[in-house]
């Protein structure tokens, strides 16, 4: 993709965020745009960075590590957003600032133990299978509180909030339901753990970003509308 196209797309997404926030009485500064850069070449990320985009989300560890090496001169905030297996936790713990896809205690314990002491605690979100889909990862909504209870004391982690990938719905009203439920779950955690910085709802992608923001999203994960359709 041409440099001009990536820059234009970033500007367009930024304008969508501002318009949506104006329509639902939110401050655009509350929204972090996370550029989902899986399968994109490092050169595309550099173009986006130079245009002002500093948060990037990667799904595949080896691909991400290669990009991090090539882009080591940039002050990028790296988010791991894909399914996380036990044999990948050490590398993720050492090379990312955020992990959005923690869905079981074993993974959280490994990330905490393997987070280098020279780095601040790793910011994490608990991934919630908000629709109960068998094909998706995530903790069941009714198990969120118990998992959070076990994760909060882990010294290498900082629990920041929740993440979900709801099933696509044709009816906007139906799409709002899962987002609103995730927001409700986060509010319950805030009441359960008032001392924790539970400020993050990672939800919403290219097709449903506006609905997610209206329902309280603080991080929107946008790939296609920035980099185009993945090859």
N, C-alpha and C positions, 0 to 999 in steps of 0.2 A: 504494500500500500504506500502511496506517495506521502511524503512528509506533510504536504498541505492538507491532505485528506484527514490524517490523524489529528492535526491541529484543529481543523474545522469541526470534526466530530466531537472532540473534547469541548470546544466552545459551545456546541449545540447541546450536549448533555448538561453542561453547566447552566445554560439558559433554562433548560427543562427543570432543573432542580430549583432554581430561583423562582420560576413561575409557579411551580407546585407549592413551594413554601409560602409564597404570597397568597395563594388560594386557600391554604389551610392554616394561615396565621402562625407559621413557624419561621424561625430564623435560619436562613440558608447556612449560616456558620455552624449550625448543629449537625450538618450532614457531611460525612466524609465520603468522597467518591473513591471507591476502590476499583482500579482498572484491572480486570481479570485478563491476565496476559498469557495464559497457558497456550502452548503451540505457537506463540508469536516469537519472532526472532528478537535477539537482544537489541538490534538496531531500532526496531519499532518502539521498544521501551525507552530507549535513549531519546527518541524524538518526542515521545509523550512527556518525559521528564523535563526536557528543555522547554516544553510548553507549559510547565507548571504542575504536572501530575507527579506526586511523590509517593503515593501508596499503590502498591501492585500486589495482586493476588495470584498465587500459583497453586496448581493442583498436583503436579508431578514433581517429585523430589529431585531426581537426577537432572531433569531439564532445568529446574529452578537453580540448582547449585551451579550449573554451567553458566547461566545468565548472571548470577551473582558474581562469579569470577570475572566475567567480561565487563561488568558494570560496577566494579569495585570502586571506581573513582567517583561514583554518584552517591549521594546521601538518601538512598531509597529506604522506605519503610516496607519490609517484606511481610506479607501475610500468607500463611499456609491455609488453604481453604478446601483441600481435598481429603478423601478418606485417609486415615492415618493408621498404619500397621505398626506393631511393636518393634519390628526391626528397622523402622525409619525414625523412631523418636529421638535418638541421639543426635542425628544430623539436623533434624528440625529444631530441636531445643537449642542448638548452637548457632543456627543461621537465620532464624526468623525472629521478628519482634511480636508477631501475633499468630495464634492458631485458632481458627474458627470451628474446627471440626472435632472437638473432644466430646466423645459420647459414651465413655466408660472409664471407671476409676483406674483400671490398670494403665491406660494410656496417660492419664493425668499424673499418676505416680511416677511413671518413667520420665515424663517431660520434666517434672519437678526435680527429680534426682539427677538428671542429666543436664540441666540448665547450668552453664558455666557460672561459677561464683563471681567472675569478673563482669558479668552482665546483670542488668536489672531483672527482676522477675518477669517471666514470660506472660504477656497478656493473652488470656484465653476466653473463648466463648464456648458454651455447651451447645452442641448441635442437637436440635429437637426434631424428631420425626413427627411433625405437627399433624400430618394427615394419616399416620399409621400405614404408610406405603411399605410393602415388603421389599421393594427394590431399592429403598433409600436407607442410608445410615441415620443414626440419631437415637437419642434416648426418648422413651415414651413421655408424653407430657406429665403423666401422673408420677413419674419417677425423677423429675427434674429436681425437686426439693431435696430428696435424699442424696442424689449425686452431688449437688452443690454443697450439702452439709459435709460430705467427705472431702471435697476438693478445696474448700476455703482454707483449711489449716496447712495445706502443702506449701512449704516455704519458697519453692522456686517458681510459683505461679501467682498470678493476680487475676482472679475471676472478674471479668468485665461485663459479661452479659450472655445473651443467647443468640443463636443463629438458626435459621431454618430455610429450607427450599420447598415451599408449598407446591403442590400440584397445580399446573396451569388450569385456569377456569375461563370459560367464555363469558360468563356473567360476572361483571365487576363486583356485584354485591357478594357473590360467592367467594371471589378472590379476597375480599376484605376479611372474611371470617378467620382464616388461619393467621393472618397478620395481627388481627386484633387479639386472638388467643395468645400469640407469642408475647404481645405487649402485656397482657394480663399476667402471664407467667412471670415476666420480669418484675412487674410491680409486686407480686407476691414474694419474690426473692428479696427485693429491697426491704420489705417489711420484716422478713425473716433475718436478714443480715444487714442491718442499718449502717454498720461500720465499713462495709465493702463498697468500692467504687463501681457499682452496678449501673453503668451509664450507656450500655451498648446494646442495640438491636441490629444485628446484621441480617438484613432481609431486603428483598427487592432486586430484580435484575432488569435487563433492557426492556422487557415487555410489560413489566408490572411495577416499575420504579415509582411512579406517581402514587399508586395505591399504597405501596409500602410506606412512603414518606408520610402520607396522610394518616397512616395508622401508627406512626411513631418511629420508623426506621431512623437510625443514626449512621449506619454504614450501608451504602447501596453498592452492589457488586455488578459492574457493567463491563461486558466484554465486546459483544457484537457491535454495539452502537458506537464503540470507540475504534476497534481494530477491524471491523468487518467480519463476515462469516468465516469461521475457522476452516482451514484446508485439511 
